Amino acid sequence: MLHTVHPGGTVLAEDTNNRAWRIYGQRQLARDYTPPVPDRLGWTPWDGVGPGVEALGDVTGRRVLDIGSGAGHHAVHLVKAHGARVTGIELSPTQHRRAVSAHPDVDGVEFVEADVTEYLVGAEPFDAAYAIGTLAFIDPRRSLPALRDGLCPGAPLILSLLHTDLHGLGPSTEVAPREQMILLRDDPPLPTQMWVLAPQLWEDLLTEYGFRVETIDQLSHPDECATVVQQLIRARRLPDRPSRITSRPRSTQVPAAHAAVGVGVGAILLSEQGILLGRHRLGTLELPGGSVEAGESFEGAAVRELGEETGLVARAEDVVLLGTLVDHVAGVLRVTVGAVVHTWQGQPTTQPDESVGDWAWYPLDRLPDGLFDCSAQILTAWRPDLPIERPSAYFTPYAPAK
């Protein structure tokens, strides 16, 4: 079986897990043990803790993927009680054998022995997916991109994952596996390698790979003396982005008939979360800025407009000018000067009586549609590789883009 190799011994960790679950399944087959089909879909090992099937939404007639389906009891419950059409995907051959032997003739359920990331490459996208305690055994940098491609836009992804273990050890803040044990009543424990990650780290990973996290709940053991905590993550696959990002004018009205010099895109701020954009009252999304006042430098105008529109504080020496963009709007010459602000203080907030507000950070690989033309022009002058449609303009750089 082929695996994508990532730093941190991903292949070795997943091979350890595959062995453990193969042995676990073999032991359960030898006992002839099959868990009963539950009356209620549960996300933890503890009855009645947390939500039920409502976490997935209405699954009637929907194609649902059960990731690491094990003995198949959860999949059969969704089919029989809720009318879903479920595919249970299981890498362990012994776990798969338990499912197909216990539930051989259930209409609406299919059990597949395969690696989930490889299976999804050729599969029809699913309407929903869930993993009850299983996704932590796969490197999320391998599983999450495959799940994004294997789900329909808007599809829910529900994950039940370990947060704090039996020994009180909490989650990790780095994307790396650590040893956790599968405990068995009458047999020695089986060592595994699990990605037990902090909720914020799971949210960051899901966001990076095309999901929007809706809620993360921590579900505690019903015995208050026990330290075990599960986290339940409800995420949703984001819609596909167009290959090109659009821009548009604020309105169809012709600008005043004179040359307009502005530094509206002179305040390009790039943080770890992305580019700062606000929404104009006419609907466009744009960078902070405005017109240059008499006797004012371009750097000074960028700093002033930044403060007036967002409340952020910067200094002129922290501004690097990019250059001028010259174009025509309805026969009127327009000159726009762009700059990058490298250092600032504060958090962007909507300011009273300003025409642009609702400031937010947008990752460069997920920029929104509807950018103001001037903002689109200066962004592509700054980063020519950005896939933004915009009116052509003649750009004269002042200094190399940084």
C-alpha positions in Angstrom: 0.0 0.0 0.0 1.3 3.4 -0.9 1.5 6.2 1.7 2.4 9.9 1.4 5.4 10.4 3.6 5.3 13.4 5.9 7.7 14.6 8.6 7.4 13.0 12.0 7.3 9.3 10.9 3.8 9.3 9.5 4.2 6.0 7.7 5.8 4.3 10.7 3.0 5.6 13.0 0.2 4.5 10.6 1.8 1.1 10.1 1.8 0.7 13.9 -1.9 1.5 14.0 -2.7 -0.8 11.2 -1.0 -3.7 13.1 -2.8 -2.8 16.3 -6.3 -2.8 14.7 -5.6 -6.0 12.8 -4.7 -7.7 16.1 -7.7 -6.1 17.8 -10.1 -7.3 15.1 -8.6 -10.8 15.2 -9.1 -11.1 19.0 -12.7 -10.0 18.7 -13.3 -12.5 15.9 -11.9 -15.2 18.1 -14.3 -14.2 20.8 -17.1 -14.1 18.3 -18.1 -10.7 19.7 -20.1 -8.2 17.7 -21.3 -5.0 19.3 -25.1 -4.5 19.2 -26.6 -2.0 16.7 -27.3 1.0 19.0 -30.6 2.6 19.5 -28.9 6.0 19.3 -25.9 7.3 17.5 -23.3 8.1 20.1 -20.0 10.0 19.7 -18.3 8.7 22.8 -17.9 5.3 24.5 -20.4 6.5 27.2 -24.1 6.1 26.7 -26.1 9.3 26.6 -23.2 11.7 26.6 -23.3 14.4 23.9 -25.7 14.8 20.9 -27.1 12.0 18.7 -27.6 11.8 15.0 -28.7 15.5 14.9 -25.0 16.4 14.8 -25.0 15.1 11.2 -28.2 16.8 10.2 -30.9 15.0 8.2 -29.3 12.0 6.5 -32.4 10.5 5.0 -31.5 9.3 1.5 -28.1 10.9 1.8 -24.8 9.2 1.0 -22.8 9.1 4.2 -19.2 8.0 4.8 -18.3 6.1 8.0 -14.6 6.5 8.5 -13.0 3.6 10.3 -16.3 1.7 10.5 -15.0 -1.1 12.6 -17.7 -3.7 13.3 -20.3 -1.7 11.3 -22.9 -1.1 14.0 -23.0 2.6 13.7 -23.4 2.4 9.9 -26.3 -0.1 10.2 -28.0 2.1 12.8 -27.9 5.1 10.4 -29.4 3.0 7.6 -32.1 1.3 9.6 -33.1 4.1 11.9 -32.6 7.2 9.7 -32.7 6.0 6.1 -29.2 6.9 5.2 -27.1 5.2 2.5 -23.8 4.5 4.3 -20.4 3.4 3.1 -18.3 2.0 5.9 -14.6 2.3 5.0 -12.1 0.2 7.1 -8.4 -0.4 6.6 -8.1 -3.3 9.0 -9.0 -6.6 7.3 -10.1 -8.2 10.5 -12.3 -5.3 11.5 -13.8 -5.4 8.0 -14.4 -9.1 8.3 -16.3 -8.5 11.5 -18.6 -6.0 9.8 -19.4 -8.1 6.7 -20.0 -11.3 8.7 -22.3 -9.6 11.2 -24.3 -7.5 8.7 -24.2 -9.4 5.4 -27.6 -8.5 4.0 -28.4 -4.9 5.1 -29.8 -2.8 2.2 -28.3 0.6 2.1 -25.0 -0.2 3.7 -21.7 -1.1 1.9 -18.5 -2.1 3.7 -15.3 -1.5 1.9 -11.8 -2.6 3.0 -9.5 0.2 1.9 -7.4 3.2 3.0 -9.8 6.1 3.1 -7.5 8.6 1.3 -7.0 6.2 -1.6 -10.6 5.2 -1.7 -11.9 8.8 -2.0 -9.7 9.5 -5.1 -12.1 7.7 -7.4 -15.3 7.8 -5.3 -18.4 9.9 -6.0 -18.4 12.8 -3.4 -20.4 12.0 -0.3 -23.2 14.1 1.3 -21.8 13.7 4.8 -18.9 12.0 6.7 -18.2 11.1 10.3 -15.5 9.4 12.3 -16.1 8.1 15.8 -12.7 8.0 17.5 -10.9 6.9 14.3 -9.5 9.9 12.5 -6.9 10.4 15.1 -5.1 7.3 13.8 -4.3 8.9 10.5 -2.1 11.9 9.8 -4.5 14.8 9.4 -2.2 16.3 6.7 -3.1 13.1 4.7 -6.7 12.6 5.6 -8.2 16.1 5.6 -7.3 17.0 2.0 -8.7 13.7 0.8 -11.9 14.3 2.8 -12.3 17.7 1.4 -12.1 16.3 -2.2 -14.3 13.4 -1.2 -17.2 15.5 0.1 -19.8 17.6 -1.6 -19.7 21.4 -1.1 -21.5 22.2 2.2 -21.3 18.6 3.5 -20.9 18.1 7.2 -17.8 16.4 8.7 -18.3 15.3 12.3 -15.3 14.0 14.2 -15.1 12.5 17.7 -11.5 12.6 18.9 -9.6 12.1 22.1 -8.8 15.2 24.0 -7.5 14.1 27.4 -6.6 10.5 28.1 -7.0 8.1 31.1 -3.8 9.4 32.6 -4.9 13.1 32.5 -2.5 13.9 29.6 -4.1 16.6 27.5 -3.8 17.3 23.8 -0.7 18.3 21.9 0.0 21.7 20.3 2.0 20.3 17.4 0.9 18.1 14.6 2.7 14.9 15.7 1.6 11.5 16.9 2.2 10.1 20.3 1.7 6.7 21.9 -1.7 5.8 23.2 -2.9 2.3 24.3 -6.0 0.3 23.2 -7.1 -1.3 26.4 -8.6 -4.8 26.3 -10.3 -6.5 29.2 -8.5 -9.9 29.1 -5.5 -9.2 26.8 -2.4 -7.0 26.9 -2.9 -3.4 25.7 -2.1 -2.6 22.1 0.2 0.4 21.5 -0.9 2.9 18.8 0.3 6.2 17.6 -2.4 8.9 17.7 -2.7 12.5 16.7 -4.2 13.9 19.9 -4.4 17.5 19.0 -5.6 20.7 20.8 -9.0 22.0 19.5 -7.4 25.1 18.1 -4.9 23.0 16.2 -7.7 20.9 14.7 -9.6 24.0 13.8 -6.4 25.4 12.1 -5.9 22.2 10.1 -9.5 21.9 9.0 -9.5 25.6 8.0 -6.3 25.1 6.0 -7.7 22.2 4.1 -11.0 23.7 3.1 -13.5 23.3 6.0 -15.3 25.7 8.2 -15.4 24.7 11.9 -18.9 25.3 13.4 -18.5 24.0 16.9 -16.0 22.1 19.1 -17.5 20.6 22.2 -15.6 18.8 25.0 -17.5 15.8 26.3 -16.4 14.5 29.7 -16.6 11.0 31.2 -19.8 10.6 33.2 -17.8 9.6 36.2 -16.5 12.9 37.6 -13.4 11.1 38.9 -12.3 10.0 35.5 -10.0 12.3 33.5 -11.0 11.2 29.9 -12.4 13.9 27.7 -13.5 13.5 24.1 -13.8 16.5 21.7 -16.6 16.6 19.2 -15.9 18.7 16.1 -18.6 19.8 13.7 -17.2 21.1 10.5 -18.5 21.7 7.0 -16.8 21.4 3.7 -16.5 24.9 2.1 -17.9 25.6 -1.4 -15.5 25.3 -4.3 -13.8 28.6 -5.1 -13.8 29.9 -8.7 -10.5 29.5 -10.5 -10.4 33.3 -10.8 -11.4 35.9 -8.3 -13.6 38.7 -9.6 -13.5 42.4 -9.0 -16.1 45.1 -9.8 -16.6 48.9 -9.6 -18.4 50.2 -6.6 -21.3 51.5 -8.8 -22.1 52.4 -12.4 -21.8 56.1 -11.7 -19.1 58.0 -13.6 -16.3 59.4 -11.3 -16.0 63.2 -11.1 -14.3 64.5 -14.2 -10.8 65.1 -12.8 -7.7 63.1 -12.1 -8.2 61.3 -8.8 -5.1 60.5 -6.7 -5.7 58.0 -3.9 -3.9 55.8 -1.5 -6.9 53.5 -1.0 -4.8 50.4 -1.5 -1.8 52.0 0.0 -2.5 50.1 3.3 -1.8 46.5 2.4 -1.5 44.7 5.7 -0.5 41.0 5.7 -0.8 39.1 9.0 -0.6 35.4 9.7 -4.4 35.3 9.1 -4.1 36.9 5.6 -4.9 40.3 4.0 -7.0 42.9 5.8 -10.1 43.8 3.8 -13.2 45.8 4.7 -16.6 46.0 3.0 -17.7 49.3 1.5 -21.3 50.4 2.0 -21.8 49.8 -1.8 -20.8 46.2 -1.4 -17.2 45.9 -2.6 -14.4 44.5 -0.5 -11.3 46.7 -0.4 -8.1 47.6 1.4 -8.1 50.5 3.8 -7.3 53.9 2.4 -8.5 57.0 0.7 -7.5 60.2 -1.1 -4.3 62.1 -0.5 -4.8 65.6 1.0 -2.9 68.7 0.0 0.6 68.8 1.3 0.5 65.2 2.5 2.9 62.4 1.5 1.7 59.1 0.2 3.1 57.4 3.3 1.4 59.9 5.6 -1.9 59.5 3.7 -1.7 55.7 4.1 -1.1 56.0 7.9 -3.9 58.6 8.3 -6.5 56.6 6.3 -5.5 53.4 8.1 -6.2 55.0 11.5 -9.4 56.7 10.3 -11.0 53.6 8.8 -9.7 50.8 11.0 -8.4 52.3 14.2 -5.0 50.8 13.6 -1.9 52.8 14.4 1.1 52.9 12.2 4.1 55.1 11.4 5.1 56.6 8.1 8.5 54.9 8.4 6.7 51.5 8.5 5.2 52.1 5.0 6.9 51.0 1.8 5.5 52.5 -1.4 5.0 50.0 -4.2 4.3 52.3 -7.1 1.5 54.0 -9.1 -1.2 52.4 -11.1 -2.7 54.5 -13.9 -6.0 53.7 -15.7 -9.1 55.3 -17.1 -12.7 55.1 -15.8 -15.2 56.4 -18.4 -12.5 58.5 -20.0 -11.3 60.0 -16.7 -7.7 59.5 -15.6 -7.3 57.7 -12.3 -3.9 57.4 -10.4 -3.7 55.0 -7.5 -0.6 54.7 -5.3 -0.1 51.4 -3.4 2.0 50.7 -0.4 2.6 47.9 2.2 2.4 48.6 5.9 4.8 46.3 7.7 4.1 47.2 11.3 1.0 48.4 13.1 -0.7 48.3 16.5 -4.2 47.5 17.6 -7.1 45.4 16.2 -9.1 46.5 13.1 -12.6 47.7 14.0 -15.4 49.5 12.2 -15.2 53.2 12.7 -18.1 55.6 13.0 -19.1 57.5 9.9 -16.7 55.6 7.6 -17.9 54.1 4.3 -15.8 50.9 4.8 -16.1 48.6 7.8 -16.5 45.0 8.9 -12.8 44.5 8.7 -11.5 40.9 8.5 -8.4 38.9 7.5 -8.6 36.8 4.3 -6.0 34.1 3.5 -4.3 34.8 0.1 -5.4 31.4 -1.2 -9.1 32.2 -0.3 -9.6 35.8 -1.3 -13.3 36.8 -1.7 -15.0 37.8 -4.9 -16.2 41.4 -5.4 -12.9 43.2 -4.8 -12.9 46.9 -5.5 -11.1 47.4 -8.8 -8.3 49.6 -7.3 -7.7 47.0 -4.5 -7.6 44.2 -7.1 -5.1 46.2 -9.2 -2.7 47.0 -6.4 -2.9 43.4 -5.0 -1.8 42.0 -8.4 0.9 44.6 -8.7 2.1 43.4 -5.3 1.7 39.7 -6.0 1.3 39.1 -9.7 0.5 35.4 -9.1 -2.7 36.1 -7.4 -5.6 34.8 -9.6 -7.6 38.1 -9.6 -9.6 39.4 -12.5 -9.3 43.2 -12.7 -9.3 46.1 -15.2 -5.9 46.7 -16.8 -3.7 49.5 -15.4 -0.2 50.7 -16.1 2.0 50.0 -13.1 5.2 51.9 -12.4 7.0 50.4 -9.4 8.8 52.5 -6.8 10.6 49.6 -5.1 10.7 45.8 -5.3 7.5 44.3 -3.8 8.0 42.9 -0.3 
